[in-house]
Amino acid sequence: MQRYVYIALIVILAGIVILFKVQNLETATVSLFSMSVTLPVSVLVFVVYVLGMFTGGFVLGLLRSLTNKATARPR
């Protein structure tokens, strides 16, 4: 029973992602320094989301490491 619920949630989520992709076909240009790239809005949102996951994970790991070092007792 629980397996079917997970499958249904995955199908619903995939449908939402496909609907987002189809409805956001316009392009957006992003510029940084002298570089610029033109991408569909949906691809740009996905790239920003993935970059946010990586940088957020890095920051959390760094803060956790610094907190552990600060609270560690000297031996």
N, CA, C and O atoms as CSV, one atom per row, in Angstrom:
chain,resi,resn,atom,element,x,y,z
A,1,MET,N,N,0.825,-1.198,0.000
A,1,MET,CA,C,0.000,0.000,0.000
A,1,MET,C,C,0.868,1.261,0.000
A,1,MET,O,O,0.629,2.193,-0.768
A,2,GLN,N,N,1.865,1.274,0.861
A,2,GLN,CA,C,2.730,2.440,0.962
A,2,GLN,C,C,3.526,2.643,-0.332
A,2,GLN,O,O,3.834,3.772,-0.714
A,3,ARG,N,N,3.849,1.544,-0.990
A,3,ARG,CA,C,4.573,1.616,-2.242
A,3,ARG,C,C,3.765,2.366,-3.297
A,3,ARG,O,O,4.322,3.152,-4.063
A,4,TYR,N,N,2.467,2.129,-3.342
A,4,TYR,CA,C,1.612,2.803,-4.309
A,4,TYR,C,C,1.487,4.295,-4.011
A,4,TYR,O,O,1.368,5.110,-4.927
A,5,VAL,N,N,1.516,4.640,-2.756
A,5,VAL,CA,C,1.483,6.059,-2.385
A,5,VAL,C,C,2.748,6.748,-2.878
A,5,VAL,O,O,2.675,7.847,-3.427
A,6,TYR,N,N,3.907,6.122,-2.691
A,6,TYR,CA,C,5.167,6.692,-3.170
A,6,TYR,C,C,5.168,6.824,-4.688
A,6,TYR,O,O,5.609,7.841,-5.224
A,7,ILE,N,N,4.681,5.810,-5.373
A,7,ILE,CA,C,4.619,5.865,-6.839
A,7,ILE,C,C,3.694,6.994,-7.285
A,7,ILE,O,O,4.013,7.715,-8.230
A,8,ALA,N,N,2.565,7.153,-6.623
A,8,ALA,CA,C,1.631,8.228,-6.969
A,8,ALA,C,C,2.265,9.596,-6.731
A,8,ALA,O,O,2.107,10.501,-7.550
A,9,LEU,N,N,2.979,9.753,-5.621
A,9,LEU,CA,C,3.653,11.026,-5.349
A,9,LEU,C,C,4.721,11.333,-6.387
A,9,LEU,O,O,4.869,12.481,-6.807
A,10,ILE,N,N,5.463,10.319,-6.802
A,10,ILE,CA,C,6.491,10.517,-7.832
A,10,ILE,C,C,5.856,10.917,-9.151
A,10,ILE,O,O,6.365,11.802,-9.839
A,11,VAL,N,N,4.741,10.270,-9.519
A,11,VAL,CA,C,4.056,10.604,-10.762
A,11,VAL,C,C,3.506,12.031,-10.708
A,11,VAL,O,O,3.603,12.771,-11.687
A,12,ILE,N,N,2.935,12.414,-9.580
A,12,ILE,CA,C,2.406,13.779,-9.431
A,12,ILE,C,C,3.533,14.801,-9.517
A,12,ILE,O,O,3.397,15.814,-10.202
A,13,LEU,N,N,4.642,14.547,-8.832
A,13,LEU,CA,C,5.777,15.469,-8.869
A,13,LEU,C,C,6.352,15.574,-10.277
A,13,LEU,O,O,6.672,16.672,-10.732
A,14,ALA,N,N,6.486,14.451,-10.967
A,14,ALA,CA,C,6.984,14.476,-12.342
A,14,ALA,C,C,6.035,15.252,-13.247
A,14,ALA,O,O,6.483,15.987,-14.127
A,15,GLY,N,N,4.747,15.100,-13.042
A,15,GLY,CA,C,3.774,15.855,-13.826
A,15,GLY,C,C,3.888,17.349,-13.600
A,15,GLY,O,O,3.788,18.133,-14.543
A,16,ILE,N,N,4.097,17.748,-12.349
A,16,ILE,CA,C,4.265,19.170,-12.040
A,16,ILE,C,C,5.523,19.719,-12.696
A,16,ILE,O,O,5.512,20.828,-13.230
A,17,VAL,N,N,6.604,18.953,-12.660
A,17,VAL,CA,C,7.863,19.393,-13.286
A,17,VAL,C,C,7.693,19.526,-14.794
A,17,VAL,O,O,8.158,20.501,-15.384
A,18,ILE,N,N,7.038,18.567,-15.418
A,18,ILE,CA,C,6.815,18.634,-16.873
A,18,ILE,C,C,5.909,19.815,-17.215
A,18,ILE,O,O,6.151,20.515,-18.198
A,19,LEU,N,N,4.874,20.040,-16.416
A,19,LEU,CA,C,3.988,21.180,-16.639
A,19,LEU,C,C,4.755,22.495,-16.505
A,19,LEU,O,O,4.545,23.411,-17.300
A,20,PHE,N,N,5.636,22.601,-15.515
A,20,PHE,CA,C,6.465,23.794,-15.346
A,20,PHE,C,C,7.355,23.998,-16.568
A,20,PHE,O,O,7.494,25.120,-17.055
A,21,LYS,N,N,7.949,22.936,-17.057
A,21,LYS,CA,C,8.837,23.017,-18.224
A,21,LYS,C,C,8.068,23.496,-19.457
A,21,LYS,O,O,8.559,24.348,-20.197
A,22,VAL,N,N,6.886,22.965,-19.680
A,22,VAL,CA,C,6.106,23.321,-20.858
A,22,VAL,C,C,5.621,24.770,-20.792
A,22,VAL,O,O,5.559,25.453,-21.814
A,23,GLN,N,N,5.280,25.236,-19.593
A,23,GLN,CA,C,4.732,26.584,-19.470
A,23,GLN,C,C,5.812,27.668,-19.408
A,23,GLN,O,O,5.481,28.851,-19.479
A,24,ASN,N,N,7.067,27.309,-19.281
A,24,ASN,CA,C,8.138,28.299,-19.166
A,24,ASN,C,C,9.172,28.121,-20.270
A,24,ASN,O,O,10.340,27.840,-20.002
A,25,LEU,N,N,8.737,28.284,-21.489
A,25,LEU,CA,C,9.639,28.122,-22.628
A,25,LEU,C,C,10.311,29.430,-23.036
A,25,LEU,O,O,11.178,29.427,-23.910
A,26,GLU,N,N,9.927,30.550,-22.421
A,26,GLU,CA,C,10.564,31.820,-22.751
A,26,GLU,C,C,12.039,31.752,-22.357
A,26,GLU,O,O,12.422,30.968,-21.489
A,27,THR,N,N,12.852,32.570,-22.995
A,27,THR,CA,C,14.274,32.573,-22.681
A,27,THR,C,C,14.613,33.764,-21.807
A,27,THR,O,O,13.947,34.799,-21.834
A,28,ALA,N,N,15.669,33.584,-21.033
A,28,ALA,CA,C,16.191,34.652,-20.187
A,28,ALA,C,C,17.695,34.706,-20.388
A,28,ALA,O,O,18.345,33.669,-20.521
A,29,THR,N,N,18.246,35.902,-20.410
A,29,THR,CA,C,19.677,36.080,-20.565
A,29,THR,C,C,20.280,36.453,-19.217
A,29,THR,O,O,19.822,37.380,-18.549
A,30,VAL,N,N,21.304,35.723,-18.835
A,30,VAL,CA,C,22.009,35.972,-17.585
A,30,VAL,C,C,23.417,36.425,-17.937
A,30,VAL,O,O,24.105,35.777,-18.727
A,31,SER,N,N,23.848,37.544,-17.348
A,31,SER,CA,C,25.181,38.085,-17.621
A,31,SER,C,C,25.993,38.142,-16.341
A,31,SER,O,O,25.483,38.504,-15.280
A,32,LEU,N,N,27.264,37.780,-16.453
A,32,LEU,CA,C,28.200,37.890,-15.341
A,32,LEU,C,C,29.530,38.335,-15.920
A,32,LEU,O,O,30.129,37.635,-16.738
A,33,PHE,N,N,29.985,39.494,-15.494
A,33,PHE,CA,C,31.189,40.121,-16.042
A,33,PHE,C,C,31.014,40.289,-17.545
A,33,PHE,O,O,30.080,40.975,-17.962
A,34,SER,N,N,31.848,39.709,-18.361
A,34,SER,CA,C,31.696,39.870,-19.812
A,34,SER,C,C,31.038,38.663,-20.462
A,34,SER,O,O,30.922,38.606,-21.686
A,35,MET,N,N,30.604,37.693,-19.655
A,35,MET,CA,C,29.965,36.495,-20.201
A,35,MET,C,C,28.453,36.635,-20.092
A,35,MET,O,O,27.938,37.269,-19.172
A,36,SER,N,N,27.757,36.035,-21.043
A,36,SER,CA,C,26.305,35.983,-20.955
A,36,SER,C,C,25.829,34.686,-21.578
A,36,SER,O,O,26.447,34.154,-22.501
A,37,VAL,N,N,24.722,34.190,-21.057
A,37,VAL,CA,C,24.151,32.954,-21.564
A,37,VAL,C,C,22.635,33.132,-21.629
A,37,VAL,O,O,22.033,33.741,-20.744
A,38,THR,N,N,22.032,32.599,-22.676
A,38,THR,CA,C,20.592,32.668,-22.855
A,38,THR,C,C,20.033,31.257,-22.728
A,38,THR,O,O,20.411,30.357,-23.479
A,39,LEU,N,N,19.128,31.075,-21.770
A,39,LEU,CA,C,18.546,29.764,-21.489
A,39,LEU,C,C,17.039,29.896,-21.318
A,39,LEU,O,O,16.536,30.974,-21.001
A,40,PRO,N,N,16.318,28.793,-21.528
A,40,PRO,CA,C,14.905,28.814,-21.159
A,40,PRO,C,C,14.763,29.018,-19.651
A,40,PRO,O,O,15.621,28.587,-18.881
A,41,VAL,N,N,13.694,29.667,-19.237
A,41,VAL,CA,C,13.496,29.978,-17.823
A,41,VAL,C,C,13.499,28.707,-16.978
A,41,VAL,O,O,14.071,28.695,-15.888
A,42,SER,N,N,12.870,27.641,-17.462
A,42,SER,CA,C,12.799,26.411,-16.669
A,42,SER,C,C,14.181,25.804,-16.444
A,42,SER,O,O,14.461,25.291,-15.360
A,43,VAL,N,N,15.046,25.855,-17.453
A,43,VAL,CA,C,16.409,25.343,-17.289
A,43,VAL,C,C,17.180,26.215,-16.313
A,43,VAL,O,O,17.933,25.708,-15.482
A,44,LEU,N,N,16.995,27.515,-16.409
A,44,LEU,CA,C,17.671,28.444,-15.504
A,44,LEU,C,C,17.254,28.207,-14.054
A,44,LEU,O,O,18.099,28.225,-13.159
A,45,VAL,N,N,15.973,27.987,-13.815
A,45,VAL,CA,C,15.489,27.708,-12.460
A,45,VAL,C,C,16.110,26.418,-11.934
A,45,VAL,O,O,16.520,26.354,-10.775
A,46,PHE,N,N,16.181,25.393,-12.777
A,46,PHE,CA,C,16.781,24.123,-12.368
A,46,PHE,C,C,18.253,24.289,-12.021
A,46,PHE,O,O,18.715,23.754,-11.013
A,47,VAL,N,N,18.994,25.025,-12.843
A,47,VAL,CA,C,20.425,25.240,-12.592
A,47,VAL,C,C,20.630,26.012,-11.288
A,47,VAL,O,O,21.508,25.667,-10.497
A,48,VAL,N,N,19.840,27.035,-11.063
A,48,VAL,CA,C,19.955,27.812,-9.827
A,48,VAL,C,C,19.617,26.938,-8.619
A,48,VAL,O,O,20.268,27.050,-7.580
A,49,TYR,N,N,18.619,26.077,-8.739
A,49,TYR,CA,C,18.247,25.173,-7.650
A,49,TYR,C,C,19.384,24.216,-7.314
A,49,TYR,O,O,19.700,24.017,-6.141
A,50,VAL,N,N,20.001,23.624,-8.330
A,50,VAL,CA,C,21.111,22.686,-8.104
A,50,VAL,C,C,22.308,23.410,-7.496
A,50,VAL,O,O,22.930,22.892,-6.569
A,51,LEU,N,N,22.639,24.589,-7.995
A,51,LEU,CA,C,23.737,25.363,-7.414
A,51,LEU,C,C,23.443,25.724,-5.963
A,51,LEU,O,O,24.347,25.712,-5.127
A,52,GLY,N,N,22.202,26.041,-5.659
A,52,GLY,CA,C,21.816,26.346,-4.289
A,52,GLY,C,C,21.962,25.143,-3.376
A,52,GLY,O,O,22.367,25.286,-2.222
A,53,MET,N,N,21.636,23.955,-3.879
A,53,MET,CA,C,21.804,22.739,-3.073
A,53,MET,C,C,23.276,22.514,-2.745
A,53,MET,O,O,23.624,22.213,-1.604
A,54,PHE,N,N,24.137,22.661,-3.749
A,54,PHE,CA,C,25.565,22.433,-3.518
A,54,PHE,C,C,26.155,23.468,-2.565
A,54,PHE,O,O,26.869,23.116,-1.626
A,55,THR,N,N,25.859,24.732,-2.805
A,55,THR,CA,C,26.440,25.766,-1.944
A,55,THR,C,C,25.838,25.726,-0.547
A,55,THR,O,O,26.546,25.953,0.434
A,56,GLY,N,N,24.547,25.442,-0.439
A,56,GLY,CA,C,23.918,25.327,0.874
A,56,GLY,C,C,24.493,24.170,1.673
A,56,GLY,O,O,24.726,24.299,2.875
A,57,GLY,N,N,24.726,23.035,1.012
A,57,GLY,CA,C,25.343,21.895,1.682
A,57,GLY,C,C,26.754,22.202,2.128
A,57,GLY,O,O,27.178,21.783,3.205
A,58,PHE,N,N,27.483,22.934,1.302
A,58,PHE,CA,C,28.845,23.312,1.662
A,58,PHE,C,C,28.854,24.226,2.877
A,58,PHE,O,O,29.657,24.039,3.791
A,59,VAL,N,N,27.964,25.211,2.892
A,59,VAL,CA,C,27.909,26.156,4.011
A,59,VAL,C,C,27.505,25.436,5.299
A,59,VAL,O,O,28.091,25.684,6.353
A,60,LEU,N,N,26.515,24.554,5.226
A,60,LEU,CA,C,26.108,23.804,6.415
A,60,LEU,C,C,27.231,22.923,6.934
A,60,LEU,O,O,27.449,22.835,8.143
A,61,GLY,N,N,27.944,22.270,6.022
A,61,GLY,CA,C,29.078,21.446,6.434
A,61,GLY,C,C,30.172,22.269,7.082
A,61,GLY,O,O,30.763,21.848,8.077
A,62,LEU,N,N,30.446,23.435,6.528
A,62,LEU,CA,C,31.460,24.320,7.089
A,62,LEU,C,C,31.046,24.801,8.481
A,62,LEU,O,O,31.858,24.790,9.406
A,63,LEU,N,N,29.802,25.218,8.633
A,63,LEU,CA,C,29.321,25.674,9.942
A,63,LEU,C,C,29.334,24.543,10.965
A,63,LEU,O,O,29.684,24.767,12.124
A,64,ARG,N,N,28.962,23.346,10.560
A,64,ARG,CA,C,28.981,22.210,11.466
A,64,ARG,C,C,30.408,21.900,11.910
A,64,ARG,O,O,30.647,21.610,13.082
A,65,SER,N,N,31.346,21.962,10.982
A,65,SER,CA,C,32.749,21.706,11.307
A,65,SER,C,C,33.288,22.764,12.264
A,65,SER,O,O,33.967,22.435,13.237
A,66,LEU,N,N,32.989,24.024,11.993
A,66,LEU,CA,C,33.461,25.097,12.868
A,66,LEU,C,C,32.840,24.999,14.258
A,66,LEU,O,O,33.507,25.250,15.261
A,67,THR,N,N,31.562,24.634,14.311
A,67,THR,CA,C,30.891,24.484,15.606
A,67,THR,C,C,31.501,23.341,16.396
A,67,THR,O,O,31.723,23.471,17.600
A,68,ASN,N,N,31.775,22.219,15.736
A,68,ASN,CA,C,32.397,21.080,16.428
A,68,ASN,C,C,33.783,21.437,16.951
A,68,ASN,O,O,34.144,21.051,18.062
A,69,LYS,N,N,34.552,22.165,16.167
A,69,LYS,CA,C,35.890,22.560,16.602
A,69,LYS,C,C,35.817,23.554,17.762
A,69,LYS,O,O,36.648,23.505,18.668
A,70,ALA,N,N,34.846,24.441,17.745
A,70,ALA,CA,C,34.734,25.450,18.786
A,70,ALA,C,C,34.269,24.841,20.112
A,70,ALA,O,O,34.645,25.321,21.182
A,71,THR,N,N,33.467,23.804,20.042
A,71,THR,CA,C,32.932,23.209,21.275
A,71,THR,C,C,33.711,22.001,21.742
A,71,THR,O,O,33.387,21.431,22.784
A,72,ALA,N,N,34.743,21.586,20.994
A,72,ALA,CA,C,35.546,20.427,21.383
A,72,ALA,C,C,36.396,20.766,22.609
A,72,ALA,O,O,36.915,21.875,22.741
A,73,ARG,N,N,36.517,19.807,23.475
A,73,ARG,CA,C,37.360,20.008,24.658
A,73,ARG,C,C,38.804,19.677,24.332
A,73,ARG,O,O,39.077,18.696,23.640
A,74,PRO,N,N,39.722,20.478,24.819
A,74,PRO,CA,C,41.141,20.178,24.559
A,74,PRO,C,C,41.560,18.911,25.272
A,74,PRO,O,O,41.067,18.612,26.360
A,75,ARG,N,N,42.467,18.168,24.665
A,75,ARG,CA,C,42.918,16.900,25.253
A,75,ARG,C,C,44.196,17.068,25.987
A,75,ARG,O,O,44.720,16.104,26.544
